[in-house]
């Protein structure tokens, strides 16, 4: 079980970083899975890729 305050803080931090709400939902899902026990490397990689897929990154070279 994931603490409600942790979820709320995570959501707020993602919002302040200007990232879509989907990032917070995917991170929360990952943390929930980890709280139930160790994950296989493949599962960790799957969750990581799911988060990376929705991150909005700035292009430093854009003018």
C-alpha positions, 0 to 999 in steps of 0.5 A: 500500500502506498501512502496517500501523502506520498502520492499527493506529493508525487503528483504535485512535484510532477505538476510543478515540473510541468510534466503531464499527469500521466507521468505521476500516474505511471510513477505511482503505479510503479511505486505501488508495484514495488511496495508489494515486493521486489520486481524483476529487472524486466518489470522495472525496465517496463515501468521505466520505459512507460514513464520515459514515454510520456516525459516531455523534454525540452530541446536545448538546441531549439532556437 
